[in-house]
Every structure is written in C-alpha cells, then in structure tokens.
C-alpha cells in the first residue's frame, strides 16, 4: 500500500477531515497538501537507507518512537508533543533549515495555501508520513527478523523489529571485523600457528530493507 493511502485510511479514514478542522481547510485540500509533501520526505528516507550506515540510522530512528500510533490518533493536530516530534522528524530528514524552507516555498507555489500556514502544518504531516512508513515496514521487517532468528524471537523484538535488526547488523559487522583481523594476523604470522581456522559462517537471510523505504 502506498504511503498516501495509508495516511488516508488512518483515523477511521478521517485523517484529512480532522486535519482540515484543525487548520481551517477542507479535507480535499488537506489530502492534496499531504500528497505534495510525501515525495521529498519519502525520498529522504530512501536515500539514507542506501548505505549500511544510513540503513542503521533509519532503523534506529524508526525504532525510537511509535509514530504509527500518532498517525491513528485524531487528536494529534495542534498537540504540543506531536509538534515537537514533527520538528524532530524534519531535522532528521532534511538537516538544514534552508532545505525545509525551500520545500515549503515550492509547495506554496502550487497550493492555495500561504507558506506560513504550510509551515505550521508541516511537522504534523511529517509525523503522519513517518507513521505511514512504519505501518508499511513494521510487518515485513518482522518477517525478516523471524527468518533471521529461525522463529526463535520474543514478542518484544517482533513488536520493534527496527531495533532488533540494528543490534543484529551491528553484531554482524563486529563479527566480520574480527574475522578480518584474524585473517590479517594469520597472514603476518601473529599468534599461534596451531590455532584452528574459524569455521565458515552460515549464510544468513538477506536483509533488503532499502527496497521497503521506496516512496512508491
């Protein structure tokens, strides 16, 4: 399911109506506004997830909050805590304030809404978009985690597969570094020559998470 459809079905399919009530606009205009802001946010997440370090960062970020719960709460619009969370999302996605302002200015050119009003809405839109990304990815990543652990996973890890996968990937990287060090020491003749060679690692299920963060 696309991110826009996930957001549209949130709050008993009244997310855009509730947003319009909070900001004084019609639900169709709110739907159009959200649709226009999804691509740069989704693209920012997708771009980060293309590198191993970026993927870890994205997984850690998604695992730090339950934005999907914010998404389904009709009281989020105008709520101070949600505003702070939305600002946190924007800082993570775009880093530079100038980038955020540029996005707002570009959308203000094609929407019948002043840039100042769009700026007020944007943190809440950011929370909804990240919430939709969680809805889209939580279950598939849970399936990947279940395969990795061969079914030996606790409920907490399945509920938050993001952080479980972060721990797994970090451990995998440490193990690979240890193996590289052992090979280097053996090449240099360091250590006991009688030490047995490490057994070859069994293949693990591939983690192709970046495809999950595509904006489509």
C-alpha atoms as one frame of an Amber mdcrd trajectory, in Angstrom:
protein
   0.000   0.000   0.000   1.279   3.471  -0.856   2.057   5.975   1.883  -0.737
   8.310   0.815  -3.305   5.522   1.011  -2.082   4.517   4.466  -2.485   8.095
   5.702  -5.884   8.454   4.019  -7.174   5.343   5.821  -5.900   6.477   9.236
  -8.192   7.786  11.968 -11.100   5.764  10.562 -10.428   7.339   7.134 -10.954
  10.815   8.601  -7.327  11.960   8.851  -7.708  14.688   6.223 -11.046  15.815
   7.635  -9.564  16.071  11.133  -6.544  17.931   9.792  -8.794  20.366   7.944
 -10.854  21.003  11.064  -7.692  21.859  12.984  -6.242  24.222  10.365  -9.407
  25.662   8.812  -9.327  23.985   5.392 -11.362  21.390   3.527 -10.419  17.731
   3.618  -9.745  17.567  -0.142  -7.218  20.395   0.086  -5.576  18.715   3.084
  -5.310  15.478   1.102  -3.697  17.354  -1.773  -1.306  19.099   0.610  -0.190
  15.865   2.235   0.207  14.239  -1.193   2.566  17.036  -2.274   4.758  16.718
   0.809   5.130  12.929   0.776   7.711  12.656  -2.064  10.547  14.735  -0.536
  10.143  13.032   2.840   9.982   9.522   1.430  12.899  10.269  -0.857  14.992
  11.491   2.099  14.382   8.219   3.966  15.036   6.131   0.855  18.284   7.978
   0.150  19.563   7.475   3.710  18.799   3.761   3.610  21.033   3.160   0.559
  24.228   2.789   2.628  24.863   0.400   5.551  25.432   3.307   7.935  22.355
   5.099   6.655  20.218   1.986   6.968  21.265   1.611  10.604  20.380   5.257
  11.169  16.927   4.855   9.610  16.180   1.695  11.582  17.278   3.328  14.835
  15.163   6.378  14.109  12.040   4.352  13.302  12.589   2.163  16.341  12.818
   5.124  18.709   9.108   6.055  18.590   5.726   4.602  17.658   4.814   7.174
  15.008   2.194   4.800  13.655   0.241   5.353  16.880   0.433   9.113  16.398
  -0.866   8.633  12.866  -4.029   6.922  14.048  -4.816   9.430  16.819  -7.264
  12.175  15.685  -6.015  14.464  18.478  -2.526  14.923  17.019  -3.226  18.154
  15.154  -2.217  21.102  17.293  -0.834  18.900  20.060   2.407  20.329  21.503
   4.134  16.948  21.889   3.318  15.943  18.319   4.605  19.316  17.113   7.956
  18.623  18.801   8.063  15.126  17.343   7.339  16.515  13.883  10.142  19.040
  14.215  12.425  16.179  15.264  11.436  14.253  12.116  12.103  17.251   9.882
  15.507  17.836  11.461  16.385  14.199  10.858  15.155  14.117   7.272  16.490
  17.392   5.952  19.169  18.509   8.444  19.279  22.066   7.106  16.534  24.600
   7.808  17.077  26.138   4.373  16.100  22.839   2.733  12.816  22.746   4.661
  12.003  26.351   3.741  12.707  25.613   0.082  10.297  22.674   0.101   7.604
  24.828   1.714   8.135  27.638  -0.787   7.870  25.256  -3.732   4.619  23.752
  -2.442   3.175  27.203  -1.712   3.521  27.984  -5.428   1.132  25.186  -6.414
  -1.215  25.068  -3.421  -3.789  27.731  -2.487  -2.276  27.957   0.998   0.143
  30.556   2.322   3.691  29.404   3.082   3.245  30.403   6.741   0.249  28.040
   7.070   2.137  25.223   5.350   4.997  25.747   7.776   2.569  25.248  10.679
   1.187  22.056   9.139   4.481  20.515   8.078   5.556  18.963  11.423   2.217
  17.144  11.668   2.488  15.989   8.058   5.999  14.713   8.830   4.675  12.656
  11.748   1.967  11.182   9.535   4.420  10.284   6.775   6.826   8.562   9.185
   3.855   6.833  10.801   2.803   5.553   7.380   6.342   4.323   6.713   6.174
   2.388   9.978   2.823   0.880   9.032   4.306  -0.141   5.680   7.553  -1.615
   7.010   6.942  -2.960  10.529   5.357  -6.252   9.475   7.746  -7.041   6.559
  10.772  -6.321   8.753   9.237  -8.507  11.455   9.047 -11.328   8.907  12.710
 -10.773   8.009  13.636 -10.855  11.700  11.620 -14.060  12.173  13.591 -15.686
   9.324  16.920 -14.494  10.692  16.178 -15.943  14.124  14.591 -19.076  12.604
  11.497 -18.443  14.683  13.366 -18.062  17.977  12.279 -14.485  18.590  10.489
 -12.885  21.512   7.394 -10.725  21.193   9.257  -7.515  22.041  11.657  -7.962
  19.118   8.770  -8.701  16.751   6.930  -5.602  18.005  10.006  -3.474  17.329
  11.932  -5.225  14.545  13.798  -1.987  13.784  15.942  -2.062  16.916  16.258
  -5.853  16.800  17.703  -5.584  13.287  20.021  -2.753  14.354  21.517  -4.964
  17.072  21.828  -7.849  14.611  23.538  -5.748  11.928  25.948  -4.213  14.433
  26.859  -7.666  15.748  27.309  -8.912  12.186  29.666  -6.015  11.454  31.683
  -6.718  14.628  31.978 -10.390  13.713  33.156  -9.520  10.207  35.786  -7.166
  11.631  37.002  -9.917  13.981  37.301 -12.332  11.047  39.262  -9.759   9.020
  41.604  -9.189  11.972  42.180 -12.920  12.390  42.989 -13.307   8.693  45.397
 -10.369   8.857  47.130 -11.782  11.955  47.450 -15.184  10.277  48.961 -13.554
   7.180  51.502 -11.688   9.324  52.324 -14.810  11.314  50.982 -13.363  14.546
  49.526 -15.737  17.119  49.574 -19.497  17.432  50.094 -21.364  14.169  48.225
 -24.299  15.650  45.051 -22.315  16.138  42.217 -23.816  14.092  40.805 -21.765
  11.269  37.386 -20.320  12.004  34.515 -22.276  10.543  32.885 -20.611   7.546
  29.848 -18.604   8.521  26.483 -19.985   7.519  24.606 -17.799   5.070  22.067
 -15.516   6.700  18.791 -14.405   5.152  19.392 -11.299   3.068  18.255  -8.036
   4.595  16.974  -5.993   1.677  15.384  -3.274   3.777  16.142  -0.325   1.469
  13.502  -1.524  -1.002  10.910  -1.202   1.762  11.636   2.506   2.107  10.932
   3.357  -1.510   8.282   6.023  -1.858   6.056   4.027  -4.199
